[in-house]
Amino acid sequence: MALIGRLFVVFFGFLAASFAAGAIIVVALLYPELSDLGTGPMDADAFNVVLGFGFIFMSGFALVPAMIVVLITEAFYIRSILAYAAGGAICGAACYLGLVPFNPATMHFEGIVHRHLEIMTGAGIVAGFTYWLIAGRNAGAWREPPRSPRPPDLPART
């Protein structure tokens, strides 16, 4: 029963982490437009649509790498915030590099935009931190047996 509850916590943590990473990506990519005072205020409905697409993008591309990180941390009881931040950074970089063409003849990626790689890596770090806040602090706790209540102390006999 504890495993089923843990799966719900992991799922909710992944959704929240994907939303946080999508928000970071959208705000970072739209920053030049948001900082331009000449354009006036941004339409809130359009921003919400773009934010939704950022969430869908991040959750779709990061599912497999993030689940690998979750499986490793759950299997080895890893509860460190740095492990989740590093795992998120690796997932964010992997999501970006998965979209960039790779030339096997020269063994390098062609057309990497360093700003976009930095944004995706930073979004992955924020996603890892968000996941740690929700689910990572108790990684592997579902395998521990429940504690039995301690019997009350009996008075000493004289």
C-alpha positions in Angstrom: 0.0 0.0 0.0 2.9 2.3 0.7 4.2 1.8 -2.8 1.0 2.9 -4.4 1.0 6.1 -2.3 4.6 6.7 -3.2 3.8 6.4 -6.9 1.2 9.1 -6.5 3.7 11.3 -4.7 6.3 10.7 -7.5 3.8 11.5 -10.2 2.7 14.7 -8.5 6.3 15.7 -7.9 7.1 15.1 -11.6 4.2 17.2 -12.7 5.1 20.1 -10.4 8.8 19.9 -11.5 7.7 19.9 -15.1 5.5 22.9 -14.5 8.4 24.8 -12.7 10.8 23.9 -15.5 8.3 25.0 -18.2 7.8 28.3 -16.5 11.5 28.9 -16.3 11.9 28.1 -20.0 9.1 30.3 -21.1 10.1 33.3 -19.0 13.8 32.9 -20.0 13.0 32.7 -23.7 10.5 35.5 -23.6 12.7 37.8 -21.5 13.7 40.1 -24.3 10.1 40.7 -25.2 9.1 41.0 -21.5 11.8 43.6 -20.8 10.9 45.8 -23.8 8.9 48.7 -22.4 7.8 49.9 -25.8 5.5 46.9 -26.5 3.2 47.5 -23.5 1.8 44.8 -21.2 1.7 41.2 -22.4 -1.6 39.5 -23.0 -2.2 37.2 -20.0 -4.1 34.6 -22.1 -1.3 34.3 -24.6 1.2 34.0 -21.8 -0.9 31.2 -20.2 -1.0 29.3 -23.6 2.7 29.6 -24.0 3.2 28.4 -20.4 1.0 25.4 -21.1 3.1 24.5 -24.1 6.3 24.9 -22.1 4.8 22.5 -19.5 3.9 20.0 -22.2 7.3 20.3 -23.8 9.2 19.8 -20.6 7.1 16.9 -19.3 7.1 15.1 -22.6 10.8 15.3 -23.3 12.0 14.9 -19.7 9.9 11.8 -18.8 12.4 9.1 -19.6 15.5 10.8 -18.2 13.7 12.0 -15.1 12.2 8.5 -14.4 15.8 7.1 -14.6 16.9 9.6 -12.0 13.9 8.8 -9.8 14.5 5.0 -10.1 18.2 5.5 -9.1 17.4 7.7 -6.1 14.5 5.5 -4.9 16.6 2.3 -5.2 19.6 3.7 -3.3 17.7 5.9 -0.8 19.4 9.0 -2.2 17.8 12.1 -0.5 20.4 14.7 -1.1 19.3 18.0 -2.7 22.5 18.1 -4.7 21.8 14.7 -6.3 18.4 16.0 -7.5 19.8 19.3 -8.8 22.6 17.4 -10.7 20.0 14.9 -12.0 17.8 17.7 -13.1 20.7 19.5 -14.8 21.6 16.3 -16.7 17.9 15.8 -17.7 17.6 19.4 -18.9 20.8 19.2 -20.9 19.7 15.8 -22.4 16.4 17.3 -23.4 18.1 20.1 -25.3 20.8 18.0 -26.8 18.1 15.5 -28.0 16.7 18.2 -30.2 20.0 19.3 -31.7 21.4 17.5 -34.8 24.3 15.3 -34.1 27.0 14.6 -36.7 28.4 11.1 -36.2 31.2 11.6 -38.6 32.7 14.5 -36.6 31.2 13.3 -33.3 29.8 16.7 -32.2 26.5 18.5 -32.1 25.8 21.0 -34.8 24.0 24.3 -34.1 24.1 24.4 -30.3 22.9 27.7 -29.0 24.7 28.1 -25.7 22.1 30.4 -24.2 19.4 27.7 -24.8 21.6 25.0 -23.4 22.1 27.1 -20.3 18.3 27.8 -20.0 17.5 24.1 -20.2 20.1 23.1 -17.7 19.0 25.8 -15.3 15.4 24.7 -15.8 16.4 21.2 -15.0 18.1 22.3 -11.8 14.9 24.1 -10.7 12.9 21.0 -11.6 15.2 18.8 -9.6 14.8 21.2 -6.6 11.0 21.2 -7.0 10.9 17.4 -7.2 13.1 17.2 -4.1 10.8 19.5 -2.1 7.8 17.3 -2.9 9.0 13.7 -3.2 12.8 13.5 -3.0 13.2 14.2 0.7 11.6 10.8 1.4 13.1 8.7 -1.3 13.0 5.0 -0.5 11.0 5.5 2.7 8.2 3.3 1.4 10.4 0.2 1.8 10.9 0.8 5.6 8.6 -1.3 7.8 6.2 0.8 9.8 7.3 1.4 13.3 5.4 -0.4 16.1 4.2 1.7 19.0 6.6 1.6 21.9 5.0 0.1 25.0 4.7 2.4 28.0 7.3 2.4 30.6 6.3 0.3 33.7 7.0 1.7 37.1 9.9 0.0 38.9 9.1 -2.5 41.6 10.5 -2.0 45.1 
